[in-house]
């Protein structure tokens, strides 16, 4: 075994020891989505169907600080008073890791957003009561018709997990030669299409740059994990120029608010508002939220145009056309 392999194995062993058996078990549990350690040392878990729940497990501040330091070391950086926040992929499995140290928190804390291994299908969403049969049917019809879908929600609402379910449906509905291009910051989206290219941002290539270059990659379906800047304009143009049938997510407080959010993101490309382009390009909006009963798709609307006097024309799913 090479020296590098020995060092890597030792680092993995160190990480596992500092994560502890409870966190390691949660990482192995396919139903767990997020693992949260609060500054008070209490561990919380969030699962796909049952939402957030407290555990009876705690972690000492010393252990949490060691863990955050080890993660930083594995990425050739540091976590200390001068650099109290670290954001990265967990070396063990690629899960998204964010750690905080004092003075920005009272005691060490972290959140692990797991890299999905189990894809929840629309049938799973139906079984768990997260969406209705009509909502699942609307998603399937939109995918079959190659309509563009925007998933909206707050942080941790389950937008990415739902996007994975829709991608699964897209692959099932697509031909073997249909080419998927997926762009995201960290690897969270799952796609088992035979013809696929997944792009990830770096210091030299942000979402806007990758979205622009995607047009040269011969895409059939273009998917962006989350739009939050000027790349929104590039995606809308791509969807509107012969590459329909994609999906993306956006942070907002409701389905209609997602269109306002898209409008503001488009303007970050230093162009005037483009409501007509948005109305022509986005066909279906769905809003997913965390409720006391777990995640729920609480709104779904079709975009039917734009009127300068009255704004976007929206038709709630379930209403008469």
Rosetta blueprint (number, residue, H / E / L):
1 X L
2 X L
3 X H
4 X H
5 X H
6 X H
7 X H
8 X H
9 X H
10 X H
11 X H
12 X H
13 X H
14 X H
15 X H
16 X H
17 X H
18 X H
19 X H
20 X H
21 X H
22 X H
23 X H
24 X H
25 X H
26 X H
27 X H
28 X H
29 X L
30 X L
31 X L
32 X E
33 X E
34 X E
35 X E
36 X E
37 X E
38 X L
39 X L
40 X L
41 X L
42 X E
43 X E
44 X E
45 X E
46 X E
47 X E
48 X L
49 X L
50 X L
51 X E
52 X E
53 X E
54 X E
55 X E
56 X E
57 X E
58 X E
59 X L
60 X L
61 X H
62 X H
63 X H
64 X H
65 X H
66 X H
67 X H
68 X H
69 X H
70 X H
71 X H
72 X H
73 X H
74 X H
75 X L
76 X L
77 X L
78 X L
79 X L
80 X L
81 X L
82 X L
83 X L
84 X L
85 X E
86 X E
87 X E
88 X E
89 X E
90 X L
91 X L
92 X L
93 X L
94 X L
95 X L
96 X E
97 X E
98 X E
99 X E
100 X E
101 X L
102 X L
103 X L
104 X L
105 X L
106 X L
107 X L
108 X L
109 X E
110 X E
111 X E
112 X E
113 X E
114 X L
115 X L
116 X L
117 X L
118 X L
119 X L
120 X L
121 X L
122 X H
123 X H
124 X H
125 X H
126 X H
127 X H
128 X L
129 X L
130 X L
131 X L
132 X L
133 X H
134 X H
135 X H
136 X H
137 X H
138 X H
139 X H
140 X H
141 X H
142 X H
143 X H
144 X H
145 X L
146 X L
147 X L
148 X L
149 X E
150 X E
151 X E
152 X E
153 X E
154 X L
155 X L
156 X L
157 X L
158 X L
159 X H
160 X H
161 X H
162 X H
163 X H
164 X H
165 X H
166 X H
167 X H
168 X H
169 X H
170 X H
171 X H
172 X H
173 X H
174 X L
175 X L
176 X L
177 X L
178 X L
179 X L
180 X E
181 X E
182 X E
183 X E
184 X E
185 X L
186 X L
187 X L
188 X L
189 X L
190 X L
191 X L
192 X L
193 X L
194 X L
195 X L
196 X E
197 X E
198 X E
199 X E
200 X E
201 X L
202 X E
203 X L
204 X L
205 X E
206 X L
207 X H
208 X H
209 X H
210 X H
211 X H
212 X H
213 X H
214 X H
215 X H
216 X H
217 X H
218 X L
219 X L
220 X L
221 X E
222 X E
223 X E
224 X E
225 X L
226 X L
227 X L
228 X L
229 X L
230 X L
231 X H
232 X H
233 X H
234 X H
235 X H
236 X H
237 X H
238 X H
239 X H
240 X L
241 X L
242 X L
243 X L
244 X L
245 X L
246 X L
247 X E
248 X E
249 X E
250 X E
251 X E
252 X L
253 X L
254 X L
255 X H
256 X H
257 X H
258 X H
259 X H
260 X H
261 X H
262 X H
263 X H
264 X H
265 X H
266 X H
267 X H
268 X L
269 X L
270 X L
271 X L
272 X L
273 X L
274 X L
275 X H
276 X H
277 X H
278 X H
279 X H
280 X H
281 X H
282 X L
283 X L
284 X E
285 X E
286 X E
287 X E
288 X E
289 X E
290 X E
291 X E
292 X L
293 X L
294 X E
295 X E
296 X E
297 X E
298 X E
299 X E
300 X E
301 X E
302 X E
303 X E
304 X E
305 X E
306 X E
307 X E
308 X L
309 X L
310 X L
311 X E
312 X E
313 X E
314 X E
315 X E
316 X E
317 X L
318 X L
319 X L
320 X L
321 X L
